[in-house]
Amino acid sequence: MSNPGHEFVLAEAKVAAHSLGVRLQALEARRPDNFASAFAAMTRERASALLVVADGMFLLHRTRIADLINLKTAKALRLTIPSSVLLRADEVIR
């Protein structure tokens, strides 16, 4: 999910998704009231991951965005999730 002002980051995410062989579903959120429809679209499409490009709006409203961490996906992508992040997560999928 990204703010439309982050075209460069979205372009890089598309390149990364292509190289990983995954489908990228880009959703825009121009205002906090767009979060619900963006998350509904992710649910309909059965998204398995979420990348949020942090900016002022997202940082201000970060309590509205659930911290969900999928450790199996992180391991497959060879990502290490710091324990401090795991402790803050609302849900951790093992």
Residue pairs with C-beta under 8 A, 6 or more apart in sequence:
1 27
1 28
1 29
1 35
1 38
1 42
1 50
1 51
1 52
1 53
2 9
2 10
2 26
2 27
2 28
2 29
2 51
2 52
2 53
3 28
3 29
3 30
3 53
3 55
3 57
3 58
4 28
4 30
5 55
6 53
6 55
9 53
10 26
10 53
13 24
13 26
13 51
14 24
14 26
17 23
17 24
18 24
20 77
25 41
25 42
25 45
25 47
27 38
27 41
27 42
28 34
28 38
29 35
29 38
29 57
29 58
31 57
32 57
32 60
32 61
32 64
35 61
35 64
35 65
42 50
48 70
48 73
49 70
49 73
50 68
52 58
52 65
58 65
66 90
66 91
67 85
67 88
67 89
67 90
67 91
68 89
68 90
68 91
68 92
68 93
69 81
69 85
69 86
69 89
69 91
69 92
69 93
70 93
71 81
71 92
71 93
71 94
72 93
72 94
73 93
74 80
74 81
86 92
